């Protein structure tokens, strides 16, 4: 199985030893969940509204 790791500076960096996205065998895409971090200040953004 081939794997390609995809990373972008347009999203916050993962908090921990995670990759943002992995494409496996060119068919499957695995994405990591993201906390709502404001990339301008690096702080967690919290709201109870959806």
C-alpha distances in whole Angstrom, upper triangle without the diagonal:
4,7,10,13,16,20,23,27,28,27,28,26,24,26,24,21,19,17,19,16,12,10,7,5,9,10,11,13,14,17,19,23,26,29,32,33,35,33,37,38,35,37,36,37,38,40,41,41,38
4,7,10,13,17,20,24,25,24,26,23,22,25,23,20,18,15,17,14,10,8,6,5,8,10,10,12,13,16,18,22,24,28,31,31,33,31,34,36,33,35,34,36,37,39,40,40,37
4,7,10,13,17,20,22,21,22,20,18,21,20,17,14,12,13,10,6,6,4,6,8,10,9,10,10,13,15,19,21,24,27,27,29,27,31,32,29,31,30,32,34,35,37,37,34
4,6,10,13,17,18,18,19,17,17,20,19,16,14,10,11,8,6,5,6,8,8,11,10,10,10,12,14,18,20,23,25,25,27,25,28,29,27,29,29,30,32,34,35,35,33
4,7,10,14,15,15,16,14,13,16,16,13,10,7,8,6,5,7,9,12,11,13,12,10,10,10,12,15,16,20,22,22,23,21,24,26,23,25,25,27,29,31,33,33,30
4,7,10,12,12,13,12,12,16,16,14,11,7,6,5,6,8,11,14,12,14,13,10,10,9,11,14,15,18,20,19,21,18,22,23,21,23,23,25,27,29,31,30,28
4,7,9,9,10,9,10,13,14,13,10,7,6,7,9,11,14,17,16,18,16,13,12,11,11,14,13,16,17,17,18,15,18,20,18,20,20,22,25,27,29,29,27
4,5,6,8,8,11,14,16,15,13,10,8,9,12,14,18,20,19,20,19,15,15,12,13,14,13,16,16,15,15,12,15,17,16,19,19,20,23,25,28,27,26
4,5,7,7,11,14,16,16,14,12,10,13,16,18,21,24,22,24,22,19,18,15,15,16,14,16,15,13,13,10,12,14,13,16,17,19,22,24,27,27,26
4,7,9,12,15,18,18,16,14,11,13,16,18,22,25,23,24,22,18,18,15,15,15,13,14,14,12,11,9,11,14,13,16,16,17,20,22,25,24,23
4,6,9,12,15,16,13,12,9,11,15,17,21,24,22,23,21,17,16,12,11,11,9,11,10,9,9,7,11,13,11,13,14,14,17,19,22,22,20
4,6,9,12,14,12,11,9,13,16,19,22,26,25,25,23,19,17,13,11,11,8,9,9,7,8,6,9,10,8,10,11,12,15,18,21,21,21
4,6,9,10,9,9,8,12,15,18,21,24,24,24,22,18,16,13,11,11,9,10,11,9,11,9,12,13,10,12,13,15,18,21,23,24,23
4,6,7,6,7,7,10,13,17,19,23,23,23,20,17,14,11,8,9,7,9,11,10,13,12,15,15,11,13,13,15,18,20,23,24,23
4,7,7,10,10,14,16,20,22,26,26,26,23,20,17,14,10,10,9,9,11,10,13,13,16,15,11,12,11,15,16,20,22,23,23
4,6,9,11,14,16,19,21,25,25,26,22,20,16,14,11,12,11,12,15,14,17,16,19,18,14,15,15,18,20,23,25,27,26
4,7,10,12,13,17,18,22,23,23,20,18,15,13,11,13,13,15,18,17,20,18,22,21,17,19,18,21,23,26,28,29,28
4,7,9,10,14,15,19,20,20,17,14,11,10,7,10,11,13,16,16,19,17,21,21,17,19,18,20,22,25,26,27,26
4,6,7,11,13,16,17,17,15,12,9,8,7,10,11,14,17,16,19,17,21,21,18,20,19,21,23,26,27,28,26
4,7,10,13,17,16,17,14,11,8,6,5,8,9,12,14,14,16,15,18,20,17,18,18,19,21,23,25,25,23
4,7,10,13,12,13,10,7,6,4,6,10,11,15,17,17,20,18,22,23,20,22,21,22,24,26,27,27,25
4,6,10,10,10,8,6,5,7,9,13,15,18,21,21,23,22,25,27,24,25,24,26,27,29,30,30,28
4,7,6,7,6,5,6,9,12,15,18,21,23,24,26,24,28,30,27,29,28,29,30,31,33,32,29
4,5,6,5,6,8,11,14,17,20,24,26,27,29,28,31,33,30,31,30,31,33,34,35,35,32
4,5,7,9,11,15,18,21,24,27,30,31,33,31,35,36,33,35,34,35,36,38,38,38,35
4,6,8,11,14,17,21,23,27,29,29,31,30,33,35,32,34,33,34,35,36,37,36,33
4,7,10,13,17,20,22,26,28,29,31,30,33,35,33,34,33,33,34,35,36,35,31
4,7,10,13,16,19,23,25,26,29,28,31,33,30,31,30,30,31,32,32,32,29
4,7,10,13,16,19,21,23,25,24,27,29,26,28,26,27,28,29,29,29,26
4,7,10,13,16,19,20,23,22,26,27,24,25,23,24,25,26,27,27,24
4,7,9,13,15,17,19,18,22,23,20,21,20,20,22,23,24,24,21
4,6,10,13,14,17,17,20,21,18,18,17,18,19,21,22,22,20
4,7,10,12,15,15,19,19,16,16,14,15,16,17,18,19,17
4,6,8,11,12,15,16,13,13,11,11,13,15,16,17,16
4,6,9,11,14,14,11,10,7,8,9,12,14,15,14
4,7,9,12,12,10,8,6,5,7,9,12,13,12
4,6,9,8,6,5,4,6,9,12,15,16,16
4,5,6,5,6,6,6,10,13,16,17,17
4,6,5,8,9,10,14,16,20,20,20
4,6,8,11,11,15,17,21,21,22
4,6,9,10,14,17,20,21,22
4,7,9,13,16,20,21,21
4,6,10,13,16,18,19
4,6,10,13,15,16
4,7,10,12,13
4,7,9,11
4,5,8
4,7
4
